[in-house]
Structure formats: C-alpha cells, structure tokens
Amino acid sequence: MPHIVIKTISGPSKKQLQQAAEQIAAIVNQTMGKPEKYISVSVEEYSFDQWEGVYNEFIKDKDNVLVKPGYTDPVTFK
C-alpha cells in the first residue's frame, strides 16, 4: 500500500516509464508519508484505438479522478 497504476498510450521508453514510476513513488512518500518500501507502481500501455475505452471506463465522470484531463473527447483529445 499504496499501489499506483499509470495508464498511458504506448510510446514512452522503458527508461522514461521507470523514471516516472520512481518519481511518483518518491512524491507519494514525501506527501503522504508512506515509506517507499510499501509503494508499488505499475504501468499499463494502450494503443490510441484503445484509449477511448480507458477514458470512458476509468476517467470520464469519475469522482476519484482528482486531476482531470484537459480534453473531453478521447479520440481527438479536444
């Protein structure tokens, strides 16, 4: 605890994903006071074609999404 899931469109390198995961874990440690040994971060990559489904299931109209994206159309990103 806690476990953080990064859902993203494929593209970033493994190195970039690793760096992002490590930085997110460090921020959770700093802001929530959770020891890093208890923090896990996973990455789920999706194609552009799959993103609309991800948006509709996990982002759109969800109260637990604390930082909303700047788009409402997951196909055009407008």
Residue, then its C-alpha position, 0 to 999 in steps of 0.5 A: m500500500p499504496h499501489i499506483v497504476i499509470k495508464t498511458i498510450s504506448g510510446p514512452s521508453k522503458k527508461q522514461l516509464q521507470q523514471a516516472a514510476e520512481q518519481i511518483a513513488a518518491i512524491v507519494n512518500q514525501t506527501m503522504g508519508k508512506p515509506e517507499k518500501y510499501i509503494s508499488v507502481s505499475v504501468e499499463e500501455y494502450s494503443f490510441d484505438q484503445w484509449e477511448g475505452v480507458y477514458n470512458e471506463f476509468i476517467k470520464d465522470k469519475d469522482n476519484v479522478l482528482v486531476k482531470p484531463g484537459y480534453t473531453d473527447p478521447v479520440t481527438f483529445k479536444 
